[in-house]
Amino acid sequence: MGLMGWVKSLTKGEPDSPADDASETNRAAPVAEGGAVLAGLNFKTAIDAHMKWKARLEQCLGNDNDEKLDVDVVSSDNQCLLGKWIHGPGGEHYGHLPQFQEMKMEHARFHHCAGEVLTHCIAGDKESASSKLHSGDYPRTSERVKLHLARLYVQVKDTSDDA
């Protein structure tokens, strides 16, 4: 399935594969087939980068914080690739769209949740960090960011195709 087909199926809530378990790894495969760029953002790259946050936080849980993740940076919604786009060219081009505003809000929640996981991890409370990472708000906000990003892409792409 190509990127556009995957994005459209995601916006309809369809599973990525027959064995879909809503895991980050299952969602990675269809995106890897191609990218799409709108207002300077490669949506494939942005989705891939957000899916990698889970692995980065799991490394911290495994006592491997060699990356030296900083809670203030992780908690900020304007430091990652998608956040810089949201607060820059994306906002300039699409900030008037309700779907963009929903994605922006969910993206900020995602980074807040990631910051909470990292805070617990660094404090040595691995049990709470793991719980938040695997079953708390983190996985829900992660999925919602991807969903809102996919919906925005479909909305904007469909509109630009009609023009």
C-alpha positions as a LaTeX table, in Angstrom:
\begin{tabular}{lrrr}
\hline
Residue & $x$ (\AA) & $y$ (\AA) & $z$ (\AA) \\
\hline
Met1 & 0.00 & 0.00 & 0.00 \\
Gly2 & 1.36 & 3.42 & $-0.91$ \\
Leu3 & 1.56 & 6.42 & 1.39 \\
Met4 & $-1.71$ & 7.98 & 0.24 \\
Gly5 & $-3.60$ & 4.68 & 0.58 \\
Trp6 & $-2.15$ & 4.16 & 4.04 \\
Val7 & $-2.97$ & 7.71 & 5.09 \\
Lys8 & $-6.55$ & 7.40 & 3.88 \\
Ser9 & $-7.00$ & 4.05 & 5.65 \\
Leu10 & $-5.57$ & 5.54 & 8.84 \\
Thr11 & $-8.01$ & 8.45 & 8.72 \\
Lys12 & $-10.87$ & 5.97 & 8.47 \\
Gly13 & $-9.56$ & 3.96 & 11.43 \\
Glu14 & $-8.76$ & 0.90 & 9.34 \\
Pro15 & $-6.02$ & $-1.45$ & 10.57 \\
Asp16 & $-2.61$ & $-1.42$ & 8.93 \\
Ser17 & $-2.53$ & $-5.18$ & 8.58 \\
Pro18 & $-4.68$ & $-8.16$ & 9.51 \\
Ala19 & $-2.62$ & $-8.55$ & 12.69 \\
Asp20 & $-2.86$ & $-4.88$ & 13.65 \\
Asp21 & $-2.24$ & $-4.31$ & 17.33 \\
Ala22 & $-1.96$ & $-0.51$ & 17.06 \\
Ser23 & 1.75 & $-0.80$ & 17.77 \\
Glu24 & 4.24 & 1.71 & 16.52 \\
Thr25 & 6.08 & $-0.94$ & 14.51 \\
Asn26 & 2.98 & $-2.03$ & 12.59 \\
Arg27 & 2.33 & 1.55 & 11.60 \\
Ala28 & 5.87 & 2.03 & 10.30 \\
Ala29 & 5.79 & $-0.31$ & 7.30 \\
Pro30 & 3.30 & 1.44 & 5.00 \\
Val31 & 4.87 & 4.84 & 5.58 \\
Ala32 & 8.30 & 3.65 & 4.52 \\
Glu33 & 7.12 & 3.23 & 0.92 \\
Gly34 & 7.19 & 6.92 & 0.09 \\
Gly35 & 6.98 & 10.44 & 1.31 \\
Ala36 & 4.80 & 13.41 & 0.64 \\
Val37 & 5.82 & 17.02 & 1.11 \\
Leu38 & 3.50 & 19.91 & 1.91 \\
Ala39 & 4.79 & 23.37 & 2.87 \\
Gly40 & 8.25 & 21.93 & 3.38 \\
Leu41 & 7.28 & 19.01 & 5.63 \\
Asn42 & 7.93 & 15.46 & 4.51 \\
Phe43 & 5.02 & 13.66 & 6.18 \\
Lys44 & 6.79 & 10.29 & 6.06 \\
Thr45 & 9.80 & 11.73 & 7.84 \\
Ala46 & 7.63 & 13.46 & 10.45 \\
Ile47 & 5.65 & 10.30 & 11.21 \\
Asp48 & 8.83 & 8.20 & 11.33 \\
Ala49 & 10.45 & 10.67 & 13.74 \\
His50 & 7.47 & 10.57 & 16.07 \\
Met51 & 7.40 & 6.78 & 16.03 \\
Lys52 & 11.07 & 6.76 & 17.07 \\
Trp53 & 10.27 & 8.62 & 20.31 \\
Lys54 & 8.99 & 5.40 & 21.85 \\
Ala55 & 12.29 & 3.61 & 21.15 \\
Arg56 & 14.25 & 6.56 & 22.53 \\
Leu57 & 12.22 & 6.53 & 25.74 \\
Glu58 & 12.49 & 2.73 & 26.01 \\
Gln59 & 16.28 & 3.10 & 25.87 \\
Cys60 & 16.05 & 5.33 & 28.93 \\
Leu61 & 13.93 & 2.67 & 30.65 \\
Gly62 & 16.68 & 0.18 & 29.91 \\
Asn63 & 19.19 & 2.40 & 31.73 \\
Asp64 & 20.58 & 3.62 & 28.41 \\
Asn65 & 20.22 & 7.40 & 28.34 \\
Asp66 & 23.44 & 7.85 & 26.35 \\
Glu67 & 21.51 & 10.29 & 24.19 \\
Lys68 & 21.15 & 12.49 & 27.30 \\
Leu69 & 17.53 & 13.34 & 26.68 \\
Asp70 & 16.55 & 16.58 & 28.39 \\
Val71 & 13.09 & 16.81 & 29.96 \\
Asp72 & 12.62 & 20.47 & 28.99 \\
Val73 & 13.48 & 19.78 & 25.35 \\
Val74 & 11.41 & 16.59 & 25.14 \\
Ser75 & 8.43 & 18.35 & 26.76 \\
Ser76 & 8.56 & 21.24 & 24.28 \\
Asp77 & 6.34 & 20.91 & 21.24 \\
Asn78 & 8.52 & 23.19 & 19.11 \\
Gln79 & 11.85 & 21.35 & 19.20 \\
Cys80 & 11.22 & 18.35 & 16.93 \\
Leu81 & 10.89 & 18.34 & 13.15 \\
Leu82 & 7.09 & 18.37 & 13.24 \\
Gly83 & 6.97 & 21.01 & 15.98 \\
Lys84 & 9.24 & 23.35 & 14.07 \\
Trp85 & 6.97 & 22.94 & 11.05 \\
Ile86 & 3.80 & 23.46 & 13.11 \\
His87 & 5.19 & 26.67 & 14.63 \\
Gly88 & 6.66 & 27.81 & 11.31 \\
Pro89 & 5.66 & 27.13 & 7.70 \\
Gly90 & 2.86 & 24.69 & 8.58 \\
Gly91 & 1.14 & 27.25 & 10.76 \\
Glu92 & 1.63 & 29.94 & 8.12 \\
His93 & 0.02 & 27.80 & 5.41 \\
Tyr94 & $-2.56$ & 25.76 & 7.33 \\
Gly95 & $-2.98$ & 27.40 & 10.74 \\
His96 & $-6.47$ & 28.55 & 9.77 \\
Leu97 & $-7.69$ & 24.97 & 9.37 \\
Pro98 & $-9.45$ & 23.30 & 12.33 \\
Gln99 & $-7.67$ & 20.01 & 11.51 \\
Phe100 & $-4.31$ & 21.78 & 11.82 \\
Gln101 & $-5.31$ & 23.25 & 15.19 \\
Glu102 & $-6.38$ & 19.81 & 16.46 \\
Met103 & $-3.07$ & 18.31 & 15.33 \\
Lys104 & $-1.13$ & 21.15 & 16.96 \\
Met105 & $-2.96$ & 20.65 & 20.27 \\
Glu106 & $-2.48$ & 16.86 & 20.22 \\
His107 & 1.19 & 17.29 & 19.30 \\
Ala108 & 1.69 & 19.49 & 22.38 \\
Arg109 & $-0.04$ & 16.84 & 24.54 \\
Phe110 & 2.23 & 14.16 & 23.07 \\
His111 & 5.35 & 16.06 & 24.08 \\
His112 & 3.94 & 16.71 & 27.54 \\
Cys113 & 3.36 & 12.96 & 27.94 \\
Ala114 & 6.83 & 12.11 & 26.60 \\
Gly115 & 8.29 & 14.58 & 29.10 \\
Glu116 & 6.40 & 12.88 & 31.94 \\
Val117 & 7.76 & 9.48 & 30.92 \\
Leu118 & 11.29 & 10.86 & 30.79 \\
Thr119 & 10.90 & 12.62 & 34.15 \\
His120 & 9.91 & 9.36 & 35.85 \\
Cys121 & 12.65 & 7.48 & 34.04 \\
Ile122 & 15.41 & 9.89 & 35.05 \\
Ala123 & 14.11 & 9.91 & 38.65 \\
Gly124 & 14.56 & 6.13 & 38.71 \\
Asp125 & 10.84 & 5.35 & 38.81 \\
Lys126 & 11.04 & 2.92 & 35.90 \\
Glu127 & 7.73 & 1.26 & 36.79 \\
Ser128 & 5.74 & 4.50 & 36.46 \\
Ala129 & 7.70 & 5.50 & 33.37 \\
Ser130 & 6.99 & 2.14 & 31.73 \\
Ser131 & 3.32 & 2.30 & 32.66 \\
Lys132 & 2.98 & 5.80 & 31.20 \\
Leu133 & 4.89 & 4.82 & 28.06 \\
His134 & 2.96 & 1.63 & 27.33 \\
Ser135 & $-0.53$ & 2.18 & 28.70 \\
Gly136 & $-0.91$ & 5.79 & 29.80 \\
Asp137 & $-1.68$ & 8.85 & 27.73 \\
Tyr138 & 1.56 & 8.53 & 25.77 \\
Pro139 & 0.43 & 5.76 & 23.36 \\
Arg140 & $-2.96$ & 7.43 & 22.84 \\
Thr141 & $-1.49$ & 10.83 & 22.07 \\
Ser142 & 1.13 & 9.25 & 19.82 \\
Glu143 & $-1.58$ & 7.59 & 17.74 \\
Arg144 & $-3.67$ & 10.77 & 17.69 \\
Val145 & $-0.74$ & 12.86 & 16.40 \\
Lys146 & $-0.32$ & 10.43 & 13.52 \\
Leu147 & $-4.06$ & 10.36 & 12.89 \\
His148 & $-4.40$ & 14.16 & 12.88 \\
Leu149 & $-1.32$ & 14.51 & 10.70 \\
Ala150 & $-2.75$ & 11.97 & 8.25 \\
Arg151 & $-6.12$ & 13.73 & 8.22 \\
Leu152 & $-4.47$ & 17.08 & 7.63 \\
Tyr153 & $-2.45$ & 15.64 & 4.77 \\
Val154 & $-5.57$ & 14.12 & 3.16 \\
Gln155 & $-7.53$ & 17.36 & 3.59 \\
Val156 & $-4.78$ & 19.56 & 2.18 \\
Lys157 & $-3.77$ & 17.12 & $-0.56$ \\
Asp158 & $-7.37$ & 16.62 & $-1.71$ \\
Thr159 & $-7.86$ & 20.39 & $-1.78$ \\
Ser160 & $-4.64$ & 21.01 & $-3.71$ \\
Asp161 & $-5.53$ & 18.24 & $-6.19$ \\
Asp162 & $-8.90$ & 19.93 & $-6.83$ \\
Ala163 & $-7.29$ & 23.31 & $-7.49$ \\
\hline
\end{tabular}
